[in-house]
Amino acid sequence: MREYDAIFIGAGQAGPFLAARMAAMGRKVALIERKFLGGTCVNAGCMPTKTLVASARTAAVARRAADFGVECGGPVSVDMATIAARARKVTLDARSGLASWLDGLETLDVIYGHARFIAAKTISVDGLRLTAPQIFINVGARPFIPEIPGLSKVPYLTSTTIIALEQLPRHLVVLGGSYIGLEFAQMYRRFGSDVTIIERGEHLASREDNDISEAIADILENDGIQSLLGHQVSSIARSGSDITVQTDKTEIRGSHVLVAVGRQPNTDDLGLDLAGIETDRRGYITVDDRLQTNVEGIFALGDCNGRGAFTHTSYNDFEIAAANLLDGDDRSLSDRILGYGLYIDPPLGRVGMSERQAKEAGHRIKVSTRPMSRVGRAVEKGETQGSMKLVVDADSDEILGAAILGVGADEAIHSILTAMNLRATTRELKWAVPIHPTVSELVPTLIGDLAIVP
């Protein structure tokens, strides 16, 4: 039995950083990873997918070159093998850098294998037993595969496997109209595939307000993507070299199918029951406001705790745990103001509550919107799709949330996110003097246009 001060299961975007902090303090630490260092972000999420998004945008801009007075000398085509190789290099470089860093920490052991609990504070890794008074679970999540008749009999893709695709699909059928599915749909349309999205709900990106969802749908439609809303997939089958997707309303035949209907936590084979660790009905590990499970000394960080599904929330879990356990601070999950991005082009930047969520929470609200066609920066760049939206409490002037869909939105949203973290009201923010010409410079104008909505 090996004894440690702390054991980390999974090497995503929370565990390694906390493990490194502890190792730097001289504590003996074990970091267990069953596959690749870096978790989803490095290996199957942010880094490779945003590399692919960059290639897709380059193709789209090249096709519009004449609009800017630039001649490219012929039709634009893509080399999928080169595109995939570029994404793969980004991943491998990041993974290698992480490995070198961790290997240089004297009191940290990196152990590769499948970790399972055999008791509350005891872990087995392929027969090797380890124990520690503190254990941190950072095992992430994976694509959820629904039980659709015939799906298991066709060569479907997931957000993980599609990254390595070196051939351009003739017709990509995307099951799911949420964030992951939308990014891949636009990406492959811009690479040159025909693309059809099948979504059972009535809106794409249904978490957003209807006006934002409809604007997203318009952006994708302008790219030539077909969206079938309110369609329930009933079966999938091979049709020669193609794949046929049958819905309750129609039939779609494509060359490839991407399953992007959600994610599930990697908690089903950890032996959590032997440790007495509780999960919710979807398998997410339940944690308190300080990320501790129902078992004292055992914590769950990142996607597997169901309290955030992003790299930045996972890293913030590390920050919260480090502050409380190592720095004598007092930080909690409830302090976190959630922001996120949807990386279609132009992107969506979101923070806090939507208009719908604010109303459901009982706020009397003021809302301001502005089309990107009235944002100088967007006009100058010839990218005027989308809008800006600000939601404010009408009684306190507290900023409740914002959505920016348009050029530079993923960066511009931070002016509002930062103000919300500082608990600034619109009274303070409206006197800011942003740089011209930017998208952020319109935030004070948005504040000036706020109006109470029923």
LUMBATOR-724098 format. One record per residue: z, x, y of N, C-alpha, C in turn. Coordinates in steps of 0.02 Angstrom, whole numbers, padded with zeros to 5 digits, always signed. Atoms other than C-alpha are relative to their C-alpha. Layout:
BEGIN
ZXYZXYZXY;...
***
This chain:
BEGIN
+00000+00043-00060+00000+00000+00000+00000+00044+00063;+00002-00036-00064-00052+00072+00168+00036-00041+00053;-00037+00033-00052+00063+00031+00312-00027+00020+00069;+00025-00011-00068+00001+00012+00491+00044-00037+00050;-00033+00038-00054+00070-00044+00658-00038-00063+00015;+00042+00059-00012-00076-00164+00677-00063+00004-00042;+00062+00005+00038-00224-00223+00575-00046-00048+00037;+00050+00042-00032-00383-00293+00650-00054-00018-00052;+00051+00024+00047-00501-00399+00544-00060-00021+00041;+00059+00015-00039-00674-00397+00622-00006+00044+00061;+00012-00047-00055-00752-00284+00752-00048-00029+00050;+00042+00032-00050-00823-00403+00881+00013+00026+00069;-00008-00021-00070-00795-00401+01068+00071-00005+00025;-00071+00002-00019-00605-00417+01067+00039+00052-00039;-00040-00043+00042-00530-00325+00919-00005+00075+00013;+00005-00073-00010-00601-00149+00944+00033+00025+00064;-00028-00023-00064-00544-00140+01125+00076+00000-00001;-00072+00002+00007-00367-00194+01085+00024+00053-00049;-00017-00052+00048-00364-00079+00934-00001+00069+00033;+00005-00064-00034-00419+00066+01044+00058+00010+00049;-00058-00005-00045-00283+00027+01172+00062+00020-00039;-00058-00015+00041-00153+00031+01034-00003+00071-00027;+00008-00068+00026-00223+00191+00959+00014+00051+00054;-00011-00047-00055-00219+00275+01129+00075+00007+00015;-00073-00002-00010-00032+00235+01134+00035+00034-00059;-00028-00035+00058-00010+00326+00968+00017-00045-00058;-00014+00046+00055+00004+00172+00858-00052+00009-00055;+00044-00005+00057-00069+00177+00684-00035-00067-00011;+00039+00062-00001-00210+00050+00677-00055+00003-00052;+00058+00007+00045-00335-00011+00547-00047-00053+00028;+00051+00047-00022-00497-00093+00600-00047-00012-00059;+00039+00017+00060-00586-00183+00456-00062-00039+00021;+00063+00034-00015-00769-00234+00468-00040-00007-00064;+00036+00010+00063-00867-00312+00326-00074+00019+00005;+00072-00014-00005-01040-00276+00398-00016+00050+00055;+00021-00044-00055-01082-00206+00571+00051-00003+00057;-00042-00003-00059-00976-00149+00717-00036-00036+00058;+00029+00030-00059-01002-00246+00878-00005-00076-00001;+00001+00073+00004-01000-00424+00813-00066-00031+00018;+00060+00039-00014-01124-00558+00861-00038+00028+00060;+00032-00021-00062-01158-00492+01036-00048+00059-00012;+00040-00061+00010-01221-00322+00981-00054-00010-00052;+00043+00001+00058-01303-00370+00817-00046-00060-00005;+00041+00059+00008-01370-00547+00829+00003-00048+00059;-00009+00044-00057-01329-00616+01000-00027+00029+00064;+00020-00018-00068-01331-00559+01180-00049+00057+00005;+00041-00060-00012-01405-00386+01166-00071-00006-00028;+00069+00007+00023-01554-00415+01050-00037-00059+00029;+00036+00060-00025-01592-00591+01112-00021+00008+00072;+00019-00009-00071-01590-00545+01296-00052+00054+00007;+00056-00048+00002-01701-00397+01254-00065-00037-00014;+00059+00041+00015-01823-00522+01178-00019-00044+00059;+00012+00041-00060-01804-00636+01330-00036+00040+00053;+00032-00042-00050-01852-00490+01441-00074+00012-00017;+00070-00009+00020-02011-00461+01340-00039-00064+00012;+00033+00063-00011-02053-00646+01348-00014-00012+00074;+00011+00009-00073-02029-00650+01537-00055+00046+00025;+00053-00046-00020-02139-00497+01557-00069-00029-00016;+00064+00031+00018-02278-00588+01464-00017-00057+00047;+00012+00057-00045-02256-00742+01573-00019+00023+00070;+00016-00026-00067-02259-00642+01735-00070+00030+00000;+00066-00030+00004-02412-00547+01677-00055-00054+00002;+00049+00055+00000-02503-00712+01647-00008-00031+00069;+00002+00027-00068-02462-00762+01826-00019+00053+00052;+00011-00056-00046-02511-00595+01901-00050-00017+00056;+00050+00016-00050-02663-00666+01990+00029-00040+00057;-00033+00039-00053-02548-00784+02087+00029+00045+00054;-00030-00048-00046-02474-00629+02168-00051+00051+00025;+00052-00045-00021-02640-00545+02198-00007+00062-00042;+00002-00057+00045-02625-00429+02049-00048-00015-00057;+00048+00010+00054-02768-00409+01925+00020+00041-00061;-00021-00034+00062-02722-00367+01745-00058+00019-00045;+00059-00021+00037-02897-00354+01677-00010-00032-00067;+00013+00034+00064-02898-00482+01537+00059-00041-00023;-00054+00042+00027-02795-00601+01432+00060+00042-00021;-00062-00033+00019-02614-00556+01399+00016-00015-00073;-00020+00009+00070-02563-00530+01218+00064+00039-00013;-00062-00034+00015-02404-00472+01134-00005+00034-00068;-00006-00037+00063-02364-00348+00995+00070-00013-00027;-00065+00021+00024-02223-00430+00897+00039+00057-00034;-00034-00056+00033-02185-00273+00796+00034+00045+00051;-00030-00041-00053-02155-00174+00956+00057-00036+00034;-00053+00040-00031-02054-00315+01032+00063+00000-00044;-00058+00000+00046-01943-00325+00876+00032+00069-00004;-00027-00068+00004-01925-00136+00870+00041+00016+00062;-00038-00011-00061-01867-00133+01051+00068-00033-00004;-00064+00035+00008-01733-00263+01015+00045+00035-00051;-00038-00034+00052-01681-00170+00858+00030+00065+00027;-00026-00062-00029-01661-00006+00955+00059-00013+00045;-00056+00017-00044-01549-00089+01084+00063-00012-00042;-00057+00014+00044-01437-00152+00943+00026+00064-00032;-00021-00060+00035-01434+00012+00847+00034+00050+00047;-00030-00046-00048-01396+00114+01003+00071-00022+00018;-00066+00026-00017-01251+00000+01049+00049+00007-00058;-00042-00006+00060-01184-00001+00871+00021+00072-00011;-00015-00071+00010-01196+00188+00859+00051+00025+00052;-00047-00020-00052-01106+00211+01025+00071-00024-00015;-00065+00028+00017-00965+00098+00969+00032+00039-00058;-00026-00038+00057-00948+00192+00803+00025+00069+00022;-00021-00066-00023-00939+00360+00891+00066-00003+00038;-00062+00009-00039-00805+00297+01009+00060-00011-00046;-00056+00016+00044-00696+00224+00872+00017+00058-00047;-00012-00056+00044-00718+00374+00758+00039+00056+00034;-00035-00052-00037-00647+00484+00896+00073-00015+00014;-00070+00019-00011-00480+00392+00900+00042+00021-00060;-00036-00034+00054-00356+00493+00798+00041-00047-00044;-00045+00042+00040-00237+00355+00743-00031-00066-00020;+00035+00062+00019-00370+00223+00708-00044+00013-00061;+00042-00004+00059-00447+00200+00536-00050-00058+00000;+00051+00051+00008-00612+00107+00524-00014-00008-00075;+00008+00014+00071-00624+00025+00353-00054-00052-00009;+00054+00048+00012-00783-00060+00293+00012-00037-00065;-00010+00041+00059-00764-00203+00173+00021-00070+00019;-00017+00070-00011-00716-00386+00153+00076-00008-00004;-00072+00008-00004-00538-00419+00209+00020-00071-00020;-00028+00065+00019-00436-00559+00131+00076+00005+00003;-00072+00003+00002-00256-00611+00156+00022-00012-00072;-00032+00016+00064-00149-00604-00001+00073-00020+00012;-00065+00024-00023+00011-00640+00097-00003+00000+00076;+00002+00008-00073+00059-00672+00278-00015+00065+00037;+00010-00063-00035+00062-00488+00327-00032+00053-00045;+00032-00046+00046-00037-00412+00184-00073-00016-00009;+00073+00008+00004-00225-00385+00177-00026+00041-00059;+00035-00037+00052-00335-00335+00031-00072+00011+00022;+00069-00016-00017-00499-00246+00064-00031+00032-00062;+00032-00025+00062-00597-00229-00098+00049+00039-00043;-00051-00030+00043-00437-00187-00192+00050+00043+00037;-00047-00040-00040-00358-00079-00056+00047-00048+00037;-00049+00044-00032-00196-00158+00009+00027+00033+00064;-00025-00023-00064-00138-00143+00189+00050-00051+00026;-00049+00045-00030+00010-00215+00283+00017+00023+00070;-00018-00015-00069+00064-00224+00465+00040-00059+00029;-00037+00055-00032+00185-00324+00574-00043-00043+00046;+00047+00037-00043+00040-00376+00686-00070+00003-00029;+00068+00005+00025-00129-00437+00627-00042-00041+00048;+00045+00033-00047-00276-00486+00737-00065-00017-00035;+00061+00024+00033-00420-00591+00670-00054-00008+00053;+00055+00001-00048-00585-00565+00762-00067-00002-00038;+00055+00002+00048-00713-00621+00634-00062-00038+00025;+00059+00031-00029-00831-00721+00747-00024-00062-00036;+00030+00061+00027-00949-00859+00693-00071+00016-00023;+00068-00007+00026-01119-00884+00611-00037-00065+00009;+00038+00062-00007-01260-01011+00620+00022-00052-00052;-00016+00055+00044-01214-01180+00547-00064-00027-00032;+00058+00026+00035-01336-01241+00415+00015-00071-00025;-00014+00070+00019-01340-01432+00399-00027-00016-00069;+00024+00023+00065-01365-01523+00236-00059-00048+00010;+00061+00039-00009-01544-01582+00259-00039+00004-00066;+00038-00002+00062-01641-01631+00102-00061+00045+00005;+00058-00044+00002-01766-01494+00060+00008+00064+00040;-00006-00058-00044-01703-01368+00188+00010+00064-00041;-00015-00060+00039-01637-01247+00057-00061+00025-00039;+00059-00018+00039-01809-01244-00026-00056+00029+00042;+00051-00029-00044-01905-01180+00126+00029+00063+00033;-00023-00062-00032-01895-01008+00211+00016-00010+00074;-00018+00014-00070-01805-01065+00369+00029+00062+00033;-00028-00054-00041-01750-00950+00510+00064-00023+00033;-00058+00013-00041-01584-00939+00601-00003+00046+00061;-00001-00044-00059-01539-00858+00767+00012+00072-00019;-00011-00069+00024-01490-00705+00665-00064+00029-00029;+00058-00028+00035-01645-00686+00557-00063+00002+00042;+00062+00002-00040-01776-00731+00688-00008+00062+00043;+00002-00059-00043-01731-00576+00789-00044+00054-00030;+00038-00053+00034-01814-00464+00659-00072-00020-00014;+00068+00024+00015-01974-00568+00651-00053+00043+00033;+00052-00044-00027-02126-00455+00672-00068-00033+00000;+00063+00038-00003-02260-00590+00655+00011-00059+00046;-00005+00055-00047-02297-00721+00785-00011-00066-00037;+00010+00065+00032-02269-00898+00717-00058-00037+00033;+00053+00042-00028-02420-01010+00737+00030-00060+00035;-00034+00059-00029-02307-01160+00767+00073+00003-00022;-00072-00004+00014-02118-01141+00779+00032-00068+00014;-00037+00063-00008-02016-01299+00750+00074+00018+00005;-00070-00017-00013-01841-01284+00824+00042-00062-00012;-00047+00054+00012-01705-01395+00754+00061+00011+00044;-00056-00007-00045-01580-01418+00894-00022+00015+00071;+00019-00008-00070-01597-01436+01082+00056+00024+00044;-00053-00029-00040-01445-01340+01139-00019+00071+00020;+00014-00063-00035-01429-01168+01217-00039+00050-00042;+00034-00050+00041-01480-01054+01073-00071-00022-00015;+00067+00025+00017-01626-01163+01020-00047+00002+00059;+00043+00002-00059-01691-01178+01198-00024+00070+00019;+00019-00068-00017-01690-00991+01228-00056+00025-00047;+00052-00022+00046-01790-00956+01070-00064-00040+00007;+00060+00042-00009-01907-01102+01102-00044+00027+00056;+00039-00025-00055-01960-01036+01272-00026+00070-00014;+00019-00068+00016-01962-00857+01212-00064+00002-00042;+00057-00002+00045-02084-00891+01070-00061-00036+00027;+00057+00031-00034-02191-01007+01174-00034+00052+00045;+00029-00051-00044-02214-00864+01297-00031+00058-00039;+00034-00049+00042-02255-00746+01155-00068-00026-00024;+00065+00028+00019-02396-00866+01111+00002-00053-00054;-00006+00051+00053-02329-00988+00979-00003-00070+00031;-00014+00069-00015-02344-01175+00986+00072-00013-00019;-00071+00011+00012-02166-01240+00995+00017-00074+00007;-00026+00068-00003-02086-01408+00957+00075+00001-00011;-00073+00006+00007-01901-01444+00984+00016-00070-00026;-00023+00065+00025-01820-01584+00883+00075-00004+00013;-00070+00008-00020-01655-01646+00956+00021-00072-00014;-00023+00068+00017-01556-01795+00891+00029-00038+00059;-00026+00032-00059-01477-01829+01060-00056-00020+00048;+00048+00025-00049-01562-01907+01210-00015+00050+00055;+00011-00051-00052-01553-01749+01317+00003+00069-00031;-00009-00070+00015-01580-01563+01298+00062+00026+00036;-00061-00028-00031-01425-01459+01336+00046-00057+00022;-00035+00063-00016-01326-01621+01327+00069+00011+00030;-00064-00014-00031-01166-01537+01385-00005-00004+00077;+00010-00002-00073-01241-01530+01560-00008-00071+00027;+00016+00063-00033-01258-01671+01686-00072-00018-00013;+00068+00022+00017-01413-01776+01658-00053+00030+00046;+00050-00028-00045-01500-01709+01813-00016+00072-00017;+00012-00069+00021-01478-01530+01753-00038+00001-00066;+00035+00003+00064-01532-01575+01576-00074-00017+00009;+00069+00020-00012-01688-01660+01641-00040+00055+00034;+00034-00056-00032-01730-01511+01751-00016+00055-00051;+00013-00048+00054-01713-01397+01599-00060-00023-00042;+00056+00027+00039-01830-01512+01503-00066+00009+00037;+00061-00009-00040-01957-01503+01646-00024+00072-00002;+00018-00071+00003-01952-01313+01644-00035+00016-00066;+00028-00014+00066-01987-01307+01458-00067-00037-00009;+00064+00037+00004-02122-01441+01471-00054+00037+00038;+00049-00038-00039-02208-01339+01606-00024+00062-00037;+00020-00057+00041-02212-01195+01482-00042-00022-00060;+00041+00025+00055-02303-01308+01358+00039-00013-00064;-00042+00014+00058-02156-01345+01242+00007-00075-00008;-00009+00071+00015-02148-01515+01157+00073-00012-00021;-00068+00017+00018-01974-01593+01148+00002-00071-00027;-00008+00066+00031-01939-01738+01030+00074-00017+00003;-00070+00019-00010-01776-01819+01089+00015-00064-00037;-00019+00060+00037-01679-01949+00993-00030-00003-00069;+00030-00004+00067-01754-01890+00827+00050+00029-00049;-00045-00024+00052-01647-01872+00672-00043+00028-00058;+00038-00030+00054-01717-01751+00542+00025-00029-00066;-00018+00031+00064-01721-01837+00372-00016+00043-00060;+00017-00044+00056-01806-01708+00260-00046+00055+00024;+00044-00057-00014-01900-01543+00257-00032+00020-00066;+00034-00018+00062-02031-01488+00132-00057+00048+00015;+00059-00042-00005-02168-01362+00101-00063-00043-00002;+00066+00032+00002-02347-01417+00137-00051+00056-00001;+00043-00059+00005-02455-01276+00071+00035+00059+00030;-00031-00057-00034-02420-01128+00183+00043-00021+00059;-00038+00026-00056-02340-01240+00314+00066-00032-00023;-00062+00036+00012-02172-01329+00327-00003-00066+00037;+00001+00067-00030-02162-01516+00359+00071-00023+00014;-00065+00027-00020-02014-01586+00455-00008-00075+00012;+00003+00073-00006-01990-01773+00433+00060-00024+00040;-00055+00030-00037-01887-01866+00562-00001-00076-00012;-00001+00073+00008-01839-02049+00572-00055-00034+00040;+00052+00030-00041-01985-02074+00693-00069+00031-00010;+00066-00032+00006-02123-01950+00653+00004+00058-00049;+00004-00059+00044-02180-01799+00553-00031+00057+00039;+00024-00060-00035-02205-01623+00621-00014+00053-00051;+00018-00055+00045-02296-01484+00529-00003+00065+00040;-00001-00065-00033-02262-01304+00579-00005+00056-00050;+00003-00059+00044-02278-01129+00511+00069+00029-00012;-00068-00026+00005-02094-01084+00541+00049-00052+00026;-00053+00045-00022-01931-01180+00562+00061+00042+00019;-00061-00033-00023-01783-01116+00664+00056-00052+00000;-00058+00045+00002-01616-01199+00625+00050+00024+00053;-00044-00019-00055-01513-01196+00786+00041-00061+00021;-00038+00062-00012-01394-01344+00773+00074+00013+00011;-00070-00015-00012-01230-01254+00805+00023+00061-00039;-00029-00058+00033-01114-01120+00739+00065-00020-00035;-00063+00012+00035-00965-01112+00621+00038+00065-00007;-00040-00062+00002-00820-00988+00612-00003+00033-00068;+00000-00039+00062-00817-00850+00482+00071+00004-00029;-00069+00002+00022-00647-00906+00419+00009-00028-00070;-00006+00036+00063-00686-00990+00254+00015+00045-00060;-00012-00045+00057-00666-00835+00144+00049+00056+00016;-00050-00050-00020-00519-00745+00224+00067-00009-00036;-00065+00014+00032-00380-00820+00116+00053-00022+00049;-00047+00021-00051-00300-00898+00268+00057-00042-00029;-00051+00043+00029-00208-01023+00159+00056+00041-00032;-00051-00042+00031-00117-00881+00069+00047+00030+00052;-00042-00025-00054-00051-00825+00238+00034-00056+00038;-00028+00058-00035-00008-01001+00294-00028-00011+00069;+00032+00006-00066-00127-00991+00442-00038-00066+00005;+00030+00066-00008-00182-01160+00507-00068+00004+00036;+00065+00007-00032-00360-01208+00554-00010-00074+00017;+00016+00070-00014-00436-01365+00629-00051-00024-00052;+00044+00030+00051-00555-01479+00534-00067+00037-00005;+00062-00038+00001-00704-01367+00579+00008+00072-00024;-00012-00067+00024-00622-01209+00517+00022+00050+00053;-00022-00045-00053-00573-01135+00686+00076+00010-00006;-00071-00016+00005-00404-01048+00685+00035-00026+00062;-00036+00027-00057-00281-01140+00795+00047+00053+00029;-00042-00049-00035-00192-01033+00924+00036-00033+00058;-00034+00024-00059-00068-01058+01063-00030+00031+00063;+00029-00022-00063-00095-01015+01245+00000+00076+00008;-00002-00073-00002-00060-00832+01208-00037+00030-00060;+00045-00020+00054-00182-00825+01060+00035+00013-00067;-00034-00008+00063-00049-00822+00924-00011-00061-00044;+00007+00055+00048-00075-00927+00768+00069-00030-00013;-00065+00030+00018+00060-01034+00690+00045+00049-00038;-00039-00052+00034+00116-00876+00596+00016+00055+00049;-00021-00050-00049+00217-00760+00706-00030+00069-00017;+00027-00067+00008+00132-00592+00732-00073+00001-00021;+00071+00003+00017-00041-00652+00681-00037-00036+00056;+00037+00025-00057-00168-00682+00819-00074-00009-00020;+00072+00010+00010-00347-00747+00823-00035+00008+00067;+00036-00016-00061-00469-00679+00952-00074-00016-00008;+00073+00011+00001-00647-00724+00998-00021-00067-00028;+00030+00063+00019-00761-00857+00929+00037-00037-00055;-00032+00033+00057-00656-00891+00773+00059-00044+00020;-00056+00043-00020-00518-00974+00876-00023-00064+00035;+00026+00062-00028-00632-01108+00949+00017-00010+00073;-00020+00007-00071-00571-01074+01127-00050+00034+00047;+00053-00031-00039-00733-00995+01187-00052+00026-00048;+00054-00020+00045-00902-00952+01114-00046+00051+00032;+00040-00047-00038-00958-00810+01224+00030+00070-00005;-00025-00068-00001-00944-00622+01233+00054+00009+00053;-00049-00010-00054-00851-00633+01398+00066-00035-00014;-00063+00031+00018-00723-00756+01330+00035+00040-00055;-00030-00042+00051-00696-00645+01178+00033+00061+00032;-00029-00058-00034-00669-00495+01291+00061-00020+00040;-00058+00024-00037-00552-00599+01398+00059-00013-00047;-00054+00005+00050-00453-00637+01239+00035+00067-00009;-00029-00067+00004-00429-00449+01222+00044+00014+00061;-00038-00013-00062-00373-00439+01404+00066-00038+00000;-00061+00041+00002-00247-00580+01380+00050+00030-00049;-00045-00028+00051-00176-00505+01219+00028+00067+00023;-00023-00065-00023-00167-00330+01293+00052-00006+00056;-00046+00010-00056-00081-00392+01451+00069-00022-00025;-00064+00028+00024+00051-00488+01354+00036+00048-00048;-00032-00040+00052+00082-00368+01210+00011+00073+00019;-00004-00072-00017+00057-00198+01292+00022+00014+00071;-00011-00014-00071+00076-00216+01479+00059-00037+00031;-00056+00037-00027+00226-00331+01497-00019-00054+00049;+00025+00052-00046+00120-00460+01588+00009-00068-00033;-00004+00068+00027+00112-00647+01562-00064-00037+00017;+00065+00032-00011-00065-00712+01544-00012-00050-00056;+00012+00052+00049-00129-00866+01454-00071-00025+00002;+00066+00028+00004-00287-00952+01398-00012-00053+00053;+00008+00055-00048-00255-01097+01516-00016+00026+00070;+00018-00029-00065-00280-00977+01663-00075+00011+00007;+00071-00019+00000-00461-00949+01613-00043-00055+00030;+00051+00045-00028-00599-01029+01717-00065+00018-00034;+00058-00015+00043-00749-01044+01603-00065-00001+00039;+00068-00003-00025-00920-00989+01660-00046+00021-00056;+00047-00021+00052-01076-00965+01556-00071-00006+00027;+00070+00003-00020-01264-00946+01565-00044-00025-00057;+00054+00018+00047-01417-01020+01480-00059+00043+00020;+00050-00050-00019-01549-00884+01473-00071-00021-00017;+00071+00016-00007-01708-00982+01483-00021+00032+00067;+00025-00028-00063-01817-00929+01630-00032-00056+00040;-00058-00029-00033-01765-00973+01762+00065-00020-00035;-00062+00013+00037-01586-00965+01698+00045-00052+00033;-00052+00045-00025-01440-01084+01717+00065+00040+00002;-00068-00027-00006-01273-01019+01782+00048-00058+00011;-00047+00056-00003-01125-01135+01757+00071+00025+00004;-00070-00016-00002-00941-01130+01800+00040-00064+00010;-00045+00057-00010-00798-01254+01788-00027-00066-00026;+00018+00067+00021-00825-01441+01775-00069-00020+00025;+00060+00034-00023-00988-01535+01783+00021-00062+00040;-00015+00062-00036-00999-01691+01890+00029-00051-00048;-00023+00048+00049-00977-01798+01735+00072+00016-00023;-00067-00020+00022-00825-01699+01676+00052-00012+00054;-00047+00010-00055-00743-01708+01847+00018-00073+00007;-00014+00072-00004-00760-01897+01852+00044-00022-00058;-00039+00018+00059-00693-01912+01674+00072+00024+00006;-00068-00027-00009-00543-01806+01726+00037-00037+00055;-00033+00042-00050-00504-01933+01864-00003+00025+00071;+00007-00025-00069-00555-01833+02017-00043-00046+00043;+00045+00029-00050-00623-01914+02173-00040+00058+00027;+00038-00061-00010-00767-01797+02204-00052-00005+00057;+00057-00009-00045-00892-01733+02331-00049+00045-00036;+00053-00039+00034-01058-01665+02270-00053+00019+00051;+00056-00022-00041-01195-01565+02353-00053+00030-00045;+00055-00029+00038-01366-01523+02282-00054+00025+00047;+00055-00028-00040-01513-01422+02344-00053+00025-00048;+00054-00024+00044-01682-01397+02259-00016+00073+00015;+00017-00070-00010-01735-01217+02232-00062+00008+00044;+00057-00002-00045-01893-01260+02329+00021+00007+00072;-00027-00010-00068-01780-01252+02483+00045+00061+00003;-00036-00064+00001-01709-01081+02439-00051+00055+00013;+00049-00049-00021-01801-00943+02529-00016+00052-00053;+00010-00052+00050-01777-00814+02392-00045-00026-00056;+00041+00029+00052-01854-00931+02263-00072-00009+00023;+00067+00009-00027-02002-00971+02375-00037+00066+00004;+00031-00065-00007-02035-00788+02409-00021+00030-00067;+00017-00026+00066-02035-00748+02224-00047-00046-00038;+00045+00046+00032-02144-00898+02183+00031-00033-00062;-00036+00029+00056-02010-00969+02066+00047-00054+00027;-00037+00052-00035-01953-01135+02138+00025-00056-00045;-00027+00051+00045-01902-01232+01982+00076+00002+00002;-00072+00004+00006-01724-01293+01971+00034-00024+00064;-00040+00024-00056-01583-01334+02091+00069+00032-00001;-00069-00023-00006-01408-01290+02151+00045-00062+00006;-00044+00058-00001-01260-01407+02129+00073+00023+00004;-00070-00017-00010-01079-01398+02188+00042-00063-00006;-00045+00057+00010-00936-01514+02135+00069+00019+00026;-00062-00015-00035-00778-01522+02240+00047-00060-00002;-00049+00054-00005-00617-01624+02239+00002-00025+00072;+00006+00028-00068-00632-01741+02389+00066+00001+00038;-00065+00003-00033-00445-01741+02425+00028+00068+00018;-00030-00066-00011-00400-01557+02411-00050+00053+00021;+00054-00049-00011-00569-01470+02439+00001+00056-00052;+00002-00048+00056-00535-01376+02276-00070-00001-00032;+00065-00005+00034-00696-01313+02197+00011-00013-00074;-00009+00019+00070-00708-01397+02028-00052+00031-00046;+00052-00029+00041-00872-01325+01967-00066+00004+00036;+00066-00008-00029-01052-01281+02000-00051+00013-00054;+00057-00016+00044-01221-01270+01918-00056+00026+00044;+00059-00027-00034-01363-01160+01978-00053+00011-00052;+00057-00007+00045-01527-01178+01886-00058+00025+00041;+00055-00028-00040-01658-01063+01956+00002+00075-00001;+00006-00072-00003-01708-00886+01995+00066+00032+00020;-00062-00035-00017-01557-00770+01995+00063-00039-00010;-00059+00044+00005-01439-00911+01946+00057+00032-00038;-00053-00030+00040-01344-00809+01817+00041+00051+00040;-00038-00044-00044-01293-00688+01955+00030-00039+00058;-00024+00037-00058-01277-00810+02100+00062-00042-00015;-00057+00042+00018-01151-00917+02006+00066+00036+00009;-00063-00038-00004-01024-00776+02018+00033-00006+00068;-00033+00010-00065-00995-00807+02203+00047-00059-00003;-00042+00059+00007-00925-00977+02156+00054+00013-00052;-00049-00016+00052-00839-00915+01997+00057+00042+00029;-00051-00043-00030-00748-00781+02097+00044-00040+00047;-00039+00042-00046-00695-00906+02230+00048-00045-00039;-00043+00043+00040-00626-01021+02095+00058+00040-00030;-00054-00041+00027-00528-00878+02016+00051+00019+00053;-00045-00015-00056-00454-00839+02186+00033-00063+00028;-00027+00065-00021-00411-01024+02205-00019-00016+00072;+00024+00014-00067-00510-01028+02366-00028-00071+00003;+00030+00066-00010-00558-01198+02435-00066+00008+00038;+00063-00003-00038-00721-01242+02520+00012+00021+00072;-00014-00019-00069-00635-01214+02687-00005+00076+00010;+00006-00073-00005-00622-01027+02651-00071+00023-00016;+00065-00025+00023-00787-01007+02560-00056-00013+00050;+00056+00017-00045-00893-01091+02693-00009+00050+00057;+00005-00049-00054-00856-00950+02816-00023+00068-00025;+00029-00062+00025-00925-00816+02702-00068+00012+00032;+00065-00017-00029-01078-00724+02769-00041+00037-00053;+00038-00032+00054-01190-00692+02618-00061+00037+00025;+00059-00040-00017-01336-00572+02617-00062-00043-00003;+00065+00033+00000-01508-00638+02661-00054+00053-00017;+00011+00064+00035-01623-00666+02569+00026+00003-00072;-00026+00006+00068-01525-00712+02413+00008-00074-00017;-00017+00068+00020-01486-00868+02314+00071-00017+00022;-00070+00012-00018-01300-00848+02349+00009-00020+00073;-00009+00017-00071-01329-00866+02536+00000-00075+00013;+00002+00073-00009-01353-01053+02509+00066-00033-00017;-00064+00030+00018-01174-01079+02448+00034-00031+00061;-00029+00034-00059-01104-01109+02625-00039-00061+00022;+00041+00059-00017-01250-01227+02656+00016-00057-00047;-00020+00052+00048-01206-01322+02497+00065-00032+00022;-00065+00027-00022-01029-01340+02561-00009-00047+00059;+00012+00042-00058-01093-01409+02725-00033-00067-00015;+00035+00061+00019-01194-01542+02633+00039-00043-00049;-00039+00039+00048-01053-01607+02523+00008-00072+00023;-00009+00071-00014-01041-01795+02513+00036-00034-00057;-00038+00036+00052-00926-01913+02419-00048-00042-00041;+00041+00039+00045-01006-01992+02267+00044-00052-00035;-00041+00052+00033-00949-02153+02183+00017+00019-00071;
***
